[in-house]
Amino acid sequence: MPRVSKARGKKDARKASRSAKRAVKAIGDRKSGKPQVGAIYASTPDESVRAECALPLERFGIPFETHMFSAHRQPETTETYARNARKRGLKVLIAGAGMAAHLPGVLASLTTLPVIGVPLCGSPLEGQDALLSMVQMPAGVPVPTLAVGKAGAKNAAILAAQILALSDASLVRRLDDFKHRMERGEKV
């Protein structure tokens, strides 16, 4: 199970960057061990959803890392992470957040990597507020937004795999196999 990093402030942002290297879940890419996907969730209650996101990434053998930080409570950490993601070899970011759900949009504003949004339940509105927040990004800051909760987290991982498969023939074969197994009734 990947380690979740928490960080606060500039000093902790550097610490989070160092711990990110240790927090890598390197499955599949055994040569480099570098994560290709970064999954960021805004708070501790999101842990079960984060775990659902990890399952397809593990299944497809995609190296990934997970972190927990909030765009509201740790803005410096969010900025440092987004600005350094490409340099560290990440290719896709997945961001889950509830309520005002600024994390995906803030990340997308700071990087040219694709950022996939996963709205989460975190208020009496049961994720509808997060969903509306994510789909209302201004022009120039795209955040493809998926379903609320666990289904959205799984689909975010599958979408990340499909994006990576654009330049990875072996991943295309694994995705084809996955689709065939779904056709035969296997659960996602």
Summary of the structure (lengths in Angstrom):
residues: 188
radius of gyration: 15.5
end to end distance: 18.8
largest distance: 50.7
contacts: 666
relative contact order: 0.16
helix: 48%
strand: 15%
